[in-house]
Amino acid sequence: MHKLNIRVYYEDTDMAGIVYYANYLKFIERGRSEWVADLGIDQLALKEEEGLVFVVRRVEADYLAPAKMGDDLVVETETMSSTGVRWVLNQRVMRDSEVLFQAVVTVVMMSDTGHPARMPANIRQLVH
């Protein structure tokens, strides 16, 4: 499981000082991006050298409790399943031991021309 620490800033909140709902998607995107980088996958090189990019295909999200300005959060990311064309992740945004937001995210690989593509074998091994 990968963990990313995030602090909630004023810019993340609405007028009530509560994290704006769409920002949770940004938080989990950062969590995925950092995890992929920590696995040793260079997404820019993957695009430039092989013409492949990761694309979010589906997000099932549950908003369970609000985060507020000044909160220290942790984005947890773990693989639920993976195939040659699909990577399904469980992502949670936590404050201490409380789950504030949870999402199941399906990521697929696409060519830079917008067509579905298989993940290279070395990447399949890393994300499994």
N, CA, C and O atoms as CSV, one atom per row, in Angstrom:
chain,resi,resn,atom,element,x,y,z
A,1,MET,N,N,0.848,-1.185,0.000
A,1,MET,CA,C,0.000,0.000,0.000
A,1,MET,C,C,0.888,1.241,0.000
A,1,MET,O,O,1.871,1.326,0.737
A,2,HIS,N,N,0.518,2.193,-0.840
A,2,HIS,CA,C,1.243,3.454,-0.921
A,2,HIS,C,C,0.497,4.503,-0.106
A,2,HIS,O,O,-0.733,4.517,-0.080
A,3,LYS,N,N,1.248,5.385,0.564
A,3,LYS,CA,C,0.643,6.466,1.352
A,3,LYS,C,C,1.264,7.797,0.953
A,3,LYS,O,O,2.477,7.912,0.784
A,4,LEU,N,N,0.401,8.798,0.807
A,4,LEU,CA,C,0.839,10.158,0.482
A,4,LEU,C,C,0.208,11.111,1.477
A,4,LEU,O,O,-1.010,11.118,1.655
A,5,ASN,N,N,1.037,11.915,2.126
A,5,ASN,CA,C,0.540,12.924,3.065
A,5,ASN,C,C,0.139,14.183,2.322
A,5,ASN,O,O,0.845,14.651,1.429
A,6,ILE,N,N,-1.013,14.723,2.710
A,6,ILE,CA,C,-1.538,15.953,2.099
A,6,ILE,C,C,-2.085,16.842,3.215
A,6,ILE,O,O,-2.745,16.364,4.137
A,7,ARG,N,N,-1.804,18.136,3.119
A,7,ARG,CA,C,-2.402,19.103,4.038
A,7,ARG,C,C,-3.483,19.860,3.274
A,7,ARG,O,O,-3.311,20.198,2.103
A,8,VAL,N,N,-4.591,20.120,3.949
A,8,VAL,CA,C,-5.691,20.865,3.329
A,8,VAL,C,C,-5.414,22.360,3.475
A,8,VAL,O,O,-5.232,22.868,4.582
A,9,TYR,N,N,-5.385,23.053,2.334
A,9,TYR,CA,C,-5.166,24.495,2.310
A,9,TYR,C,C,-6.472,25.227,2.002
A,9,TYR,O,O,-7.462,24.621,1.593
A,10,TYR,N,N,-6.447,26.521,2.205
A,10,TYR,CA,C,-7.616,27.356,1.940
A,10,TYR,C,C,-8.152,27.116,0.531
A,10,TYR,O,O,-9.363,27.028,0.329
A,11,GLU,N,N,-7.252,27.010,-0.436
A,11,GLU,CA,C,-7.652,26.838,-1.839
A,11,GLU,C,C,-8.405,25.533,-2.088
A,11,GLU,O,O,-9.076,25.395,-3.110
A,12,ASP,N,N,-8.301,24.568,-1.157
A,12,ASP,CA,C,-8.974,23.272,-1.303
A,12,ASP,C,C,-10.414,23.298,-0.803
A,12,ASP,O,O,-11.160,22.339,-1.002
A,13,THR,N,N,-10.808,24.399,-0.152
A,13,THR,CA,C,-12.089,24.419,0.551
A,13,THR,C,C,-13.127,25.308,-0.117
A,13,THR,O,O,-12.821,26.136,-0.975
A,14,ASP,N,N,-14.370,25.100,0.316
A,14,ASP,CA,C,-15.458,25.971,-0.125
A,14,ASP,C,C,-15.632,27.092,0.908
A,14,ASP,O,O,-14.796,27.246,1.798
A,15,MET,N,N,-16.687,27.855,0.796
A,15,MET,CA,C,-16.895,28.998,1.692
A,15,MET,C,C,-17.099,28.585,3.148
A,15,MET,O,O,-16.922,29.398,4.055
A,16,ALA,N,N,-17.469,27.329,3.372
A,16,ALA,CA,C,-17.677,26.840,4.743
A,16,ALA,C,C,-16.389,26.282,5.346
A,16,ALA,O,O,-16.389,25.830,6.491
A,17,GLY,N,N,-15.283,26.311,4.580
A,17,GLY,CA,C,-14.026,25.784,5.086
A,17,GLY,C,C,-13.927,24.266,5.002
A,17,GLY,O,O,-13.061,23.659,5.632
A,18,ILE,N,N,-14.822,23.651,4.215
A,18,ILE,CA,C,-14.844,22.202,4.021
A,18,ILE,C,C,-14.260,21.900,2.646
A,18,ILE,O,O,-14.489,22.647,1.694
A,19,VAL,N,N,-13.504,20.803,2.538
A,19,VAL,CA,C,-12.900,20.456,1.248
A,19,VAL,C,C,-13.991,20.308,0.195
A,19,VAL,O,O,-14.951,19.559,0.378
A,20,TYR,N,N,-13.833,21.028,-0.902
A,20,TYR,CA,C,-14.752,20.976,-2.035
A,20,TYR,C,C,-14.702,19.570,-2.608
A,20,TYR,O,O,-13.616,19.013,-2.771
A,21,TYR,N,N,-15.849,18.986,-2.916
A,21,TYR,CA,C,-15.945,17.568,-3.270
A,21,TYR,C,C,-15.015,17.153,-4.413
A,21,TYR,O,O,-14.449,16.061,-4.365
A,22,ALA,N,N,-14.845,17.983,-5.426
A,22,ALA,CA,C,-14.021,17.620,-6.577
A,22,ALA,C,C,-12.538,17.532,-6.218
A,22,ALA,O,O,-11.768,16.879,-6.922
A,23,ASN,N,N,-12.138,18.180,-5.135
A,23,ASN,CA,C,-10.727,18.158,-4.757
A,23,ASN,C,C,-10.281,16.797,-4.239
A,23,ASN,O,O,-9.088,16.495,-4.258
A,24,TYR,N,N,-11.213,15.974,-3.778
A,24,TYR,CA,C,-10.836,14.614,-3.391
A,24,TYR,C,C,-10.310,13.848,-4.602
A,24,TYR,O,O,-9.401,13.028,-4.472
A,25,LEU,N,N,-10.881,14.114,-5.781
A,25,LEU,CA,C,-10.383,13.470,-6.999
A,25,LEU,C,C,-8.959,13.925,-7.301
A,25,LEU,O,O,-8.143,13.137,-7.778
A,26,LYS,N,N,-8.658,15.197,-7.025
A,26,LYS,CA,C,-7.290,15.688,-7.195
A,26,LYS,C,C,-6.355,15.017,-6.201
A,26,LYS,O,O,-5.234,14.647,-6.549
A,27,PHE,N,N,-6.817,14.860,-4.957
A,27,PHE,CA,C,-5.982,14.219,-3.941
A,27,PHE,C,C,-5.635,12.795,-4.348
A,27,PHE,O,O,-4.478,12.387,-4.239
A,28,ILE,N,N,-6.633,12.022,-4.822
A,28,ILE,CA,C,-6.335,10.632,-5.180
A,28,ILE,C,C,-5.515,10.558,-6.469
A,28,ILE,O,O,-4.752,9.610,-6.654
A,29,GLU,N,N,-5.656,11.531,-7.354
A,29,GLU,CA,C,-4.798,11.580,-8.545
A,29,GLU,C,C,-3.344,11.762,-8.130
A,29,GLU,O,O,-2.453,11.106,-8.667
A,30,ARG,N,N,-3.109,12.652,-7.175
A,30,ARG,CA,C,-1.746,12.841,-6.672
A,30,ARG,C,C,-1.221,11.554,-6.053
A,30,ARG,O,O,-0.060,11.190,-6.241
A,31,GLY,N,N,-2.091,10.868,-5.311
A,31,GLY,CA,C,-1.697,9.595,-4.706
A,31,GLY,C,C,-1.293,8.576,-5.753
A,31,GLY,O,O,-0.274,7.901,-5.603
A,32,ARG,N,N,-2.095,8.456,-6.831
A,32,ARG,CA,C,-1.756,7.517,-7.916
A,32,ARG,C,C,-0.464,7.925,-8.608
A,32,ARG,O,O,0.396,7.083,-8.867
A,33,SER,N,N,-0.321,9.214,-8.909
A,33,SER,CA,C,0.869,9.700,-9.612
A,33,SER,C,C,2.140,9.451,-8.808
A,33,SER,O,O,3.155,9.030,-9.363
A,34,GLU,N,N,2.090,9.708,-7.516
A,34,GLU,CA,C,3.254,9.481,-6.659
A,34,GLU,C,C,3.572,7.997,-6.547
A,34,GLU,O,O,4.740,7.609,-6.527
A,35,TRP,N,N,2.526,7.159,-6.472
A,35,TRP,CA,C,2.756,5.724,-6.379
A,35,TRP,C,C,3.416,5.206,-7.653
A,35,TRP,O,O,4.379,4.442,-7.593
A,36,VAL,N,N,2.895,5.624,-8.803
A,36,VAL,CA,C,3.465,5.205,-10.082
A,36,VAL,C,C,4.934,5.634,-10.152
A,36,VAL,O,O,5.783,4.852,-10.580
A,37,ALA,N,N,5.236,6.849,-9.742
A,37,ALA,CA,C,6.623,7.328,-9.742
A,37,ALA,C,C,7.477,6.501,-8.779
A,37,ALA,O,O,8.611,6.146,-9.102
A,38,ASP,N,N,6.936,6.196,-7.600
A,38,ASP,CA,C,7.680,5.389,-6.627
A,38,ASP,C,C,7.926,3.968,-7.126
A,38,ASP,O,O,8.895,3.329,-6.717
A,39,LEU,N,N,7.057,3.468,-8.003
A,39,LEU,CA,C,7.268,2.151,-8.612
A,39,LEU,C,C,8.361,2.177,-9.675
A,39,LEU,O,O,8.803,1.129,-10.147
A,40,GLY,N,N,8.797,3.388,-10.052
A,40,GLY,CA,C,9.845,3.527,-11.055
A,40,GLY,C,C,9.314,3.716,-12.465
A,40,GLY,O,O,10.062,3.584,-13.434
A,41,ILE,N,N,8.030,4.024,-12.588
A,41,ILE,CA,C,7.429,4.243,-13.902
A,41,ILE,C,C,7.495,5.735,-14.216
A,41,ILE,O,O,6.911,6.553,-13.506
A,42,ASP,N,N,8.200,6.075,-15.272
A,42,ASP,CA,C,8.317,7.462,-15.715
A,42,ASP,C,C,7.236,7.692,-16.772
A,42,ASP,O,O,7.388,7.287,-17.925
A,43,GLN,N,N,6.143,8.348,-16.367
A,43,GLN,CA,C,5.009,8.515,-17.279
A,43,GLN,C,C,5.350,9.375,-18.497
A,43,GLN,O,O,4.831,9.133,-19.587
A,44,LEU,N,N,6.208,10.364,-18.324
A,44,LEU,CA,C,6.598,11.193,-19.469
A,44,LEU,C,C,7.403,10.372,-20.471
A,44,LEU,O,O,7.178,10.474,-21.677
A,45,ALA,N,N,8.333,9.565,-19.985
A,45,ALA,CA,C,9.128,8.720,-20.875
A,45,ALA,C,C,8.241,7.677,-21.546
A,45,ALA,O,O,8.424,7.375,-22.725
A,46,LEU,N,N,7.281,7.124,-20.806
A,46,LEU,CA,C,6.365,6.140,-21.369
A,46,LEU,C,C,5.602,6.737,-22.551
A,46,LEU,O,O,5.412,6.083,-23.576
A,47,LYS,N,N,5.173,7.979,-22.393
A,47,LYS,CA,C,4.440,8.652,-23.477
A,47,LYS,C,C,5.366,8.969,-24.654
A,47,LYS,O,O,5.033,8.707,-25.810
A,48,GLU,N,N,6.529,9.534,-24.340
A,48,GLU,CA,C,7.441,9.950,-25.409
A,48,GLU,C,C,8.062,8.769,-26.151
A,48,GLU,O,O,8.215,8.813,-27.372
A,49,GLU,N,N,8.422,7.712,-25.417
A,49,GLU,CA,C,9.144,6.598,-26.028
A,49,GLU,C,C,8.226,5.510,-26.591
A,49,GLU,O,O,8.541,4.890,-27.606
A,50,GLU,N,N,7.086,5.282,-25.923
A,50,GLU,CA,C,6.217,4.187,-26.357
A,50,GLU,C,C,4.833,4.656,-26.797
A,50,GLU,O,O,4.027,3.859,-27.278
A,51,GLY,N,N,4.559,5.950,-26.633
A,51,GLY,CA,C,3.259,6.477,-27.044
A,51,GLY,C,C,2.107,5.960,-26.201
A,51,GLY,O,O,0.986,5.835,-26.694
A,52,LEU,N,N,2.374,5.653,-24.913
A,52,LEU,CA,C,1.361,5.084,-24.021
A,52,LEU,C,C,1.114,5.996,-22.829
A,52,LEU,O,O,2.033,6.611,-22.289
A,53,VAL,N,N,-0.158,6.066,-22.432
A,53,VAL,CA,C,-0.542,6.869,-21.269
A,53,VAL,C,C,-1.570,6.106,-20.434
A,53,VAL,O,O,-2.346,5.308,-20.960
A,54,PHE,N,N,-1.562,6.365,-19.113
A,54,PHE,CA,C,-2.597,5.847,-18.227
A,54,PHE,C,C,-3.802,6.776,-18.306
A,54,PHE,O,O,-3.650,7.998,-18.328
A,55,VAL,N,N,-5.002,6.194,-18.349
A,55,VAL,CA,C,-6.231,6.975,-18.416
A,55,VAL,C,C,-7.220,6.406,-17.392
A,55,VAL,O,O,-7.396,5.191,-17.298
A,56,VAL,N,N,-7.858,7.289,-16.635
A,56,VAL,CA,C,-8.907,6.842,-15.722
A,56,VAL,C,C,-10.148,6.527,-16.545
A,56,VAL,O,O,-10.646,7.370,-17.291
A,57,ARG,N,N,-10.629,5.321,-16.400
A,57,ARG,CA,C,-11.808,4.849,-17.141
A,57,ARG,C,C,-13.073,4.973,-16.309
A,57,ARG,O,O,-14.150,5.259,-16.832
A,58,ARG,N,N,-12.929,4.752,-14.996
A,58,ARG,CA,C,-14.104,4.744,-14.115
A,58,ARG,C,C,-13.688,5.092,-12.696
A,58,ARG,O,O,-12.615,4.709,-12.231
A,59,VAL,N,N,-14.572,5.835,-12.012
A,59,VAL,CA,C,-14.385,6.142,-10.598
A,59,VAL,C,C,-15.713,5.910,-9.885
A,59,VAL,O,O,-16.743,6.469,-10.263
A,60,GLU,N,N,-15.673,5.089,-8.865
A,60,GLU,CA,C,-16.826,4.908,-7.975
A,60,GLU,C,C,-16.423,5.523,-6.644
A,60,GLU,O,O,-15.527,5.011,-5.974
A,61,ALA,N,N,-17.071,6.612,-6.253
A,61,ALA,CA,C,-16.625,7.374,-5.096
A,61,ALA,C,C,-17.688,7.457,-4.011
A,61,ALA,O,O,-18.881,7.571,-4.291
A,62,ASP,N,N,-17.226,7.397,-2.768
A,62,ASP,CA,C,-18.090,7.585,-1.603
A,62,ASP,C,C,-17.492,8.667,-0.716
A,62,ASP,O,O,-16.347,8.567,-0.273
A,63,TYR,N,N,-18.286,9.703,-0.465
A,63,TYR,CA,C,-17.895,10.790,0.436
A,63,TYR,C,C,-18.481,10.451,1.793
A,63,TYR,O,O,-19.701,10.425,1.955
A,64,LEU,N,N,-17.617,10.190,2.776
A,64,LEU,CA,C,-18.079,9.665,4.059
A,64,LEU,C,C,-18.080,10.694,5.183
A,64,LEU,O,O,-18.943,10.654,6.059
A,65,ALA,N,N,-17.120,11.615,5.164
A,65,ALA,CA,C,-17.034,12.655,6.197
A,65,ALA,C,C,-16.206,13.806,5.632
A,65,ALA,O,O,-15.340,13.586,4.785
A,66,PRO,N,N,-16.462,15.030,6.093
A,66,PRO,CA,C,-15.742,16.176,5.519
A,66,PRO,C,C,-14.339,16.366,6.094
A,66,PRO,O,O,-14.090,16.133,7.277
A,67,ALA,N,N,-13.437,16.793,5.221
A,67,ALA,CA,C,-12.135,17.289,5.662
A,67,ALA,C,C,-12.234,18.805,5.710
A,67,ALA,O,O,-13.030,19.408,4.990
A,68,LYS,N,N,-11.427,19.412,6.558
A,68,LYS,CA,C,-11.498,20.863,6.761
A,68,LYS,C,C,-10.124,21.494,6.602
A,68,LYS,O,O,-9.092,20.825,6.668
A,69,MET,N,N,-10.147,22.805,6.391
A,69,MET,CA,C,-8.912,23.558,6.246
A,69,MET,C,C,-7.991,23.268,7.425
A,69,MET,O,O,-8.408,23.295,8.582
A,70,GLY,N,N,-6.725,22.989,7.104
A,70,GLY,CA,C,-5.727,22.713,8.127
A,70,GLY,C,C,-5.567,21.245,8.464
A,70,GLY,O,O,-4.606,20.873,9.138
A,71,ASP,N,N,-6.487,20.398,8.012
A,71,ASP,CA,C,-6.376,18.961,8.289
A,71,ASP,C,C,-5.147,18.377,7.600
A,71,ASP,O,O,-4.782,18.780,6.496
A,72,ASP,N,N,-4.524,17.428,8.272
A,72,ASP,CA,C,-3.474,16.622,7.675
A,72,ASP,C,C,-4.103,15.292,7.280
A,72,ASP,O,O,-4.641,14.572,8.121
A,73,LEU,N,N,-4.031,14.978,5.999
A,73,LEU,CA,C,-4.677,13.787,5.453
A,73,LEU,C,C,-3.636,12.831,4.903
A,73,LEU,O,O,-2.494,13.210,4.645
A,74,VAL,N,N,-4.051,11.584,4.727
A,74,VAL,CA,C,-3.220,10.578,4.079
A,74,VAL,C,C,-4.052,9.944,2.972
A,74,VAL,O,O,-5.177,9.497,3.200
A,75,VAL,N,N,-3.482,9.912,1.767
A,75,VAL,CA,C,-4.108,9.212,0.648
A,75,VAL,C,C,-3.464,7.833,0.576
A,75,VAL,O,O,-2.256,7.711,0.373
A,76,GLU,N,N,-4.285,6.793,0.745
A,76,GLU,CA,C,-3.814,5.422,0.656
A,76,GLU,C,C,-4.246,4.840,-0.684
A,76,GLU,O,O,-5.393,5.002,-1.102
A,77,THR,N,N,-3.319,4.163,-1.350
A,77,THR,CA,C,-3.589,3.584,-2.668
A,77,THR,C,C,-3.086,2.153,-2.678
A,77,THR,O,O,-1.952,1.880,-2.286
A,78,GLU,N,N,-3.942,1.235,-3.132
A,78,GLU,CA,C,-3.510,-0.152,-3.264
A,78,GLU,C,C,-4.212,-0.800,-4.453
A,78,GLU,O,O,-5.330,-0.431,-4.811
A,79,THR,N,N,-3.539,-1.765,-5.050
A,79,THR,CA,C,-4.102,-2.498,-6.174
A,79,THR,C,C,-5.139,-3.487,-5.679
A,79,THR,O,O,-4.894,-4.239,-4.736
A,80,MET,N,N,-6.306,-3.482,-6.322
A,80,MET,CA,C,-7.323,-4.507,-6.062
A,80,MET,C,C,-7.157,-5.638,-7.066
A,80,MET,O,O,-7.238,-6.811,-6.701
A,81,SER,N,N,-6.924,-5.287,-8.343
A,81,SER,CA,C,-6.710,-6.280,-9.387
A,81,SER,C,C,-6.038,-5.612,-10.578
A,81,SER,O,O,-6.066,-4.391,-10.732
A,82,SER,N,N,-5.432,-6.450,-11.415
A,82,SER,CA,C,-4.837,-5.916,-12.640
A,82,SER,C,C,-4.836,-7.007,-13.703
A,82,SER,O,O,-4.724,-8.197,-13.408
A,83,THR,N,N,-4.963,-6.563,-14.941
A,83,THR,CA,C,-4.882,-7.445,-16.103
A,83,THR,C,C,-3.960,-6.760,-17.105
A,83,THR,O,O,-3.331,-5.752,-16.782
A,84,GLY,N,N,-3.880,-7.284,-18.279
A,84,GLY,CA,C,-3.043,-6.677,-19.309
A,84,GLY,C,C,-3.544,-5.335,-19.793
A,84,GLY,O,O,-2.793,-4.562,-20.389
A,85,VAL,N,N,-4.823,-5.051,-19.538
A,85,VAL,CA,C,-5.398,-3.799,-20.038
A,85,VAL,C,C,-6.041,-2.936,-18.956
A,85,VAL,O,O,-6.431,-1.800,-19.227
A,86,ARG,N,N,-6.157,-3.455,-17.745
A,86,ARG,CA,C,-6.902,-2.740,-16.705
A,86,ARG,C,C,-6.196,-2.868,-15.359
A,86,ARG,O,O,-5.621,-3.904,-15.026
A,87,TRP,N,N,-6.261,-1.777,-14.599
A,87,TRP,CA,C,-5.679,-1.720,-13.263
A,87,TRP,C,C,-6.756,-1.132,-12.361
A,87,TRP,O,O,-7.154,0.018,-12.549
A,88,VAL,N,N,-7.233,-1.896,-11.390
A,88,VAL,CA,C,-8.288,-1.440,-10.489
A,88,VAL,C,C,-7.662,-1.164,-9.125
A,88,VAL,O,O,-7.014,-2.026,-8.532
A,89,LEU,N,N,-7.872,0.060,-8.646
A,89,LEU,CA,C,-7.255,0.521,-7.405
A,89,LEU,C,C,-8.308,0.871,-6.364
A,89,LEU,O,O,-9.397,1.342,-6.694
A,90,ASN,N,N,-7.971,0.636,-5.119
A,90,ASN,CA,C,-8.758,1.120,-4.002
A,90,ASN,C,C,-7.995,2.305,-3.422
A,90,ASN,O,O,-6.824,2.180,-3.064
A,91,GLN,N,N,-8.660,3.450,-3.330
A,91,GLN,CA,C,-8.017,4.638,-2.779
A,91,GLN,C,C,-8.879,5.214,-1.665
A,91,GLN,O,O,-10.102,5.291,-1.780
A,92,ARG,N,N,-8.217,5.616,-0.585
A,92,ARG,CA,C,-8.892,6.209,0.564
A,92,ARG,C,C,-8.194,7.499,0.956
A,92,ARG,O,O,-6.972,7.614,0.861
A,93,VAL,N,N,-8.982,8.462,1.396
A,93,VAL,CA,C,-8.438,9.665,2.012
A,93,VAL,C,C,-8.787,9.562,3.488
A,93,VAL,O,O,-9.954,9.458,3.864
A,94,MET,N,N,-7.741,9.592,4.322
A,94,MET,CA,C,-7.886,9.357,5.757
A,94,MET,C,C,-7.477,10.602,6.550
A,94,MET,O,O,-6.594,11.357,6.143
A,95,ARG,N,N,-8.141,10.791,7.688
A,95,ARG,CA,C,-7.685,11.731,8.709
A,95,ARG,C,C,-7.505,10.878,9.955
A,95,ARG,O,O,-8.479,10.394,10.531
A,96,ASP,N,N,-6.271,10.697,10.361
A,96,ASP,CA,C,-5.941,9.743,11.418
A,96,ASP,C,C,-6.463,8.366,10.986
A,96,ASP,O,O,-6.053,7.870,9.937
A,97,SER,N,N,-7.336,7.746,11.745
A,97,SER,CA,C,-7.849,6.418,11.359
A,97,SER,C,C,-9.231,6.496,10.712
A,97,SER,O,O,-9.828,5.466,10.402
A,98,GLU,N,N,-9.745,7.716,10.507
A,98,GLU,CA,C,-11.088,7.894,9.942
A,98,GLU,C,C,-11.029,7.991,8.413
A,98,GLU,O,O,-10.275,8.792,7.860
A,99,VAL,N,N,-11.828,7.170,7.748
A,99,VAL,CA,C,-11.931,7.235,6.285
A,99,VAL,C,C,-12.910,8.349,5.930
A,99,VAL,O,O,-14.080,8.296,6.310
A,100,LEU,N,N,-12.431,9.361,5.197
A,100,LEU,CA,C,-13.265,10.492,4.803
A,100,LEU,C,C,-13.847,10.303,3.401
A,100,LEU,O,O,-14.958,10.742,3.106
A,101,PHE,N,N,-13.069,9.639,2.549
A,101,PHE,CA,C,-13.428,9.467,1.137
A,101,PHE,C,C,-12.843,8.148,0.684
A,101,PHE,O,O,-11.716,7.803,1.040
A,102,GLN,N,N,-13.606,7.412,-0.100
A,102,GLN,CA,C,-13.117,6.147,-0.631
A,102,GLN,C,C,-13.537,6.029,-2.079
A,102,GLN,O,O,-14.655,6.395,-2.440
A,103,ALA,N,N,-12.634,5.513,-2.918
A,103,ALA,CA,C,-12.941,5.358,-4.337
A,103,ALA,C,C,-12.325,4.084,-4.881
A,103,ALA,O,O,-11.235,3.676,-4.480
A,104,VAL,N,N,-13.042,3.469,-5.799
A,104,VAL,CA,C,-12.502,2.383,-6.605
A,104,VAL,C,C,-12.276,2.995,-7.987
A,104,VAL,O,O,-13.208,3.484,-8.625
A,105,VAL,N,N,-11.029,2.960,-8.432
A,105,VAL,CA,C,-10.634,3.638,-9.664
A,105,VAL,C,C,-10.120,2.598,-10.662
A,105,VAL,O,O,-9.238,1.799,-10.349
A,106,THR,N,N,-10.685,2.626,-11.854
A,106,THR,CA,C,-10.227,1.750,-12.931
A,106,THR,C,C,-9.382,2.573,-13.900
A,106,THR,O,O,-9.835,3.569,-14.463
A,107,VAL,N,N,-8.146,2.126,-14.073
A,107,VAL,CA,C,-7.194,2.803,-14.954
A,107,VAL,C,C,-6.891,1.863,-16.115
A,107,VAL,O,O,-6.692,0.664,-15.919
A,108,VAL,N,N,-6.858,2.414,-17.319
A,108,VAL,CA,C,-6.500,1.632,-18.508
A,108,VAL,C,C,-5.339,2.313,-19.218
A,108,VAL,O,O,-5.005,3.464,-18.936
A,109,MET,N,N,-4.737,1.586,-20.134
A,109,MET,CA,C,-3.646,2.133,-20.930
A,109,MET,C,C,-4.195,2.473,-22.303
A,109,MET,O,O,-4.979,1.719,-22.880
A,110,MET,N,N,-3.770,3.627,-22.819
A,110,MET,CA,C,-4.184,4.040,-24.164
A,110,MET,C,C,-2.956,4.504,-24.927
A,110,MET,O,O,-1.965,4.959,-24.354
A,111,SER,N,N,-3.062,4.369,-26.244
A,111,SER,CA,C,-2.008,4.916,-27.098
A,111,SER,C,C,-2.206,6.430,-27.171
A,111,SER,O,O,-3.282,6.943,-26.864
A,112,ASP,N,N,-1.169,7.121,-27.576
A,112,ASP,CA,C,-1.289,8.581,-27.674
A,112,ASP,C,C,-2.217,9.010,-28.810
A,112,ASP,O,O,-2.489,10.199,-28.977
A,113,THR,N,N,-2.702,8.039,-29.591
A,113,THR,CA,C,-3.703,8.336,-30.620
A,113,THR,C,C,-5.123,8.083,-30.112
A,113,THR,O,O,-6.093,8.250,-30.850
A,114,GLY,N,N,-5.234,7.680,-28.847
A,114,GLY,CA,C,-6.553,7.501,-28.238
A,114,GLY,C,C,-7.130,6.110,-28.344
A,114,GLY,O,O,-8.317,5.917,-28.080
A,115,HIS,N,N,-6.322,5.131,-28.724
A,115,HIS,CA,C,-6.802,3.757,-28.848
A,115,HIS,C,C,-6.380,2.937,-27.627
A,115,HIS,O,O,-5.306,3.165,-27.071
A,116,PRO,N,N,-7.221,1.981,-27.205
A,116,PRO,CA,C,-6.845,1.102,-26.094
A,116,PRO,C,C,-5.553,0.347,-26.420
A,116,PRO,O,O,-5.294,-0.003,-27.572
A,117,ALA,N,N,-4.761,0.109,-25.392
A,117,ALA,CA,C,-3.485,-0.601,-25.580
A,117,ALA,C,C,-3.237,-1.504,-24.369
A,117,ALA,O,O,-3.759,-1.267,-23.280
A,118,ARG,N,N,-2.438,-2.531,-24.584
A,118,ARG,CA,C,-2.027,-3.409,-23.492
A,118,ARG,C,C,-0.896,-2.740,-22.722
A,118,ARG,O,O,-0.059,-2.043,-23.294
A,119,MET,N,N,-0.890,-2.967,-21.418
A,119,MET,CA,C,0.226,-2.476,-20.607
A,119,MET,C,C,1.460,-3.301,-20.939
A,119,MET,O,O,1.371,-4.522,-21.066
A,120,PRO,N,N,2.605,-2.653,-21.080
A,120,PRO,CA,C,3.839,-3.412,-21.285
A,120,PRO,C,C,4.069,-4.384,-20.120
A,120,PRO,O,O,3.678,-4.104,-18.987
A,121,ALA,N,N,4.697,-5.514,-20.404
A,121,ALA,CA,C,4.905,-6.565,-19.397
A,121,ALA,C,C,5.616,-6.046,-18.154
A,121,ALA,O,O,5.256,-6.426,-17.039
A,122,ASN,N,N,6.606,-5.193,-18.320
A,122,ASN,CA,C,7.337,-4.691,-17.149
A,122,ASN,C,C,6.439,-3.859,-16.238
A,122,ASN,O,O,6.603,-3.881,-15.018
A,123,ILE,N,N,5.497,-3.130,-16.817
A,123,ILE,CA,C,4.557,-2.329,-16.010
A,123,ILE,C,C,3.523,-3.243,-15.349
A,123,ILE,O,O,3.163,-3.027,-14.191
A,124,ARG,N,N,3.045,-4.252,-16.064
A,124,ARG,CA,C,2.086,-5.203,-15.470
A,124,ARG,C,C,2.684,-5.842,-14.227
A,124,ARG,O,O,1.984,-6.029,-13.232
A,125,GLN,N,N,3.964,-6.180,-14.269
A,125,GLN,CA,C,4.622,-6.795,-13.115
A,125,GLN,C,C,4.696,-5.818,-11.938
A,125,GLN,O,O,4.550,-6.223,-10.785
A,126,LEU,N,N,4.919,-4.549,-12.222
A,126,LEU,CA,C,5.055,-3.551,-11.152
A,126,LEU,C,C,3.724,-3.242,-10.473
A,126,LEU,O,O,3.686,-3.025,-9.262
A,127,VAL,N,N,2.631,-3.218,-11.238
A,127,VAL,CA,C,1.349,-2.796,-10.674
A,127,VAL,C,C,0.519,-3.948,-10.132
A,127,VAL,O,O,-0.539,-3.731,-9.542
A,128,HIS,N,N,0.990,-5.163,-10.328
A,128,HIS,CA,C,0.228,-6.348,-9.897
A,128,HIS,C,C,0.149,-6.455,-8.393
A,128,HIS,O,O,-0.455,-7.393,-7.873
